[in-house]
Amino acid sequence: MLQLYTHHTTLGFSLQTDICIIIPIYNAAPYLPKLLESLKNQTIDFKLVLVDSSSTDDSVLIAKTFIKDIIVIKKSEFDHGGTRTKIAKMFEHDILLFMTQDILLFSQTSIENIVKPFEDISVAISYGRQIPCKQSGPFGAFLRQFNYPEYSNERTYADKNSYGLRAAFVSNSFCAYKRSYLEEVNFFEDKLIMSEDMYAAANLLRKGYKVYYAAEAKVYHSHDYSVVEEFRRYFDIGVFHGCKPELQKEFGSAAGEGKRFVKEELQYLINTNNCHLLPLSLIRNGAKLIAYKLGKQYKRIPSFIRPYLSMHSSWWQHSTDS
């Protein structure tokens, strides 16, 4: 029933594989034209699947100028891990590449570069570098610089001793998986408020596979969150860790990374002549720390208050802990 868009190219590529790109969308009209146009110009073949959570804008109409049919689900049925798992099980391609609607491919080789690491059969995940959008402010730009450095690296389970929890860091904004390996860990955990990608990465590292950060595979993607938005986002991160405490017990705490982030952000603001933002930086990072700790202890917070503290407020309608 599903009509998929396939881009063909005559350019050579050594990795003989099938790639399926899966993009969940919701009210994506501002992003889709540029994103889908950039997908048409890639140097490697793929199939594209769009999963629309009953958008109320022109997302479906825009998408149908590129593909005949898309998968439409109820907004209430969307689940970060569960929806991706359902779609992944529908396709038998060697590589499943997940994106979010608000990225923009950096170059014609972005897809080619993110799948190259799979030439090493021990690689289970390859995720790309996120470059701040041109209009990004200093806080959004620094976050991307901190999380996505210029040089590639690969990580194994043993690297948790040096990287800590960051050994399992990946982002489904632009992240490819070896499907057969992902199936070994039952794809993505459902009913998680967020970080289904990190949880899958941790499971794959335990299996003995590698996580590869492909710095050459670049996309534009950044956010300029307000203090309130940062608070809500970090509250949800805390909720995730509160739901999955075994991750930090096994991989270690992210506290060290948090301290390094604060120090480097302050230095970044000084180096970029944004000293007037130093007080705001401290306020933002203080709000994130408070929110994270509250999120980890969410069960102690009255259930009717939790959605107001959360970026993913609709998640609480279906949470068994709400």
Buried (B, 14 or more C-beta within 10 A) or exposed (E): EBEBBEBEBEEEBEBEBBBBBBBBBBBBBEBBBEBBEBBEEBBBBBBBBBBBBBBEEBBBEBBBEBBEBBBBBEEEEBBBBBBBBBBBEEBEBBBBBBBBBBBBBBBBBBBBBBBBBBEEEBBBBBBBBBBBBEEBBBBBBBBBBBBBEEEBEBBBBEBBEEBBBBBBBBBBBBBBBBBEBBBBBEBBBBBBBBBBBBBBBBBBBEEEBBBBBBBBBBBBBBBBBEBEEBBBBBBBBBBBBBBBEEBBEBBBEBEEBBEEBBEEBBEBBEEEEBEEBEEBBEEBBEBBBBBBEBBBEBEEBEEEEBBEBBBBEEBBEEBEEE
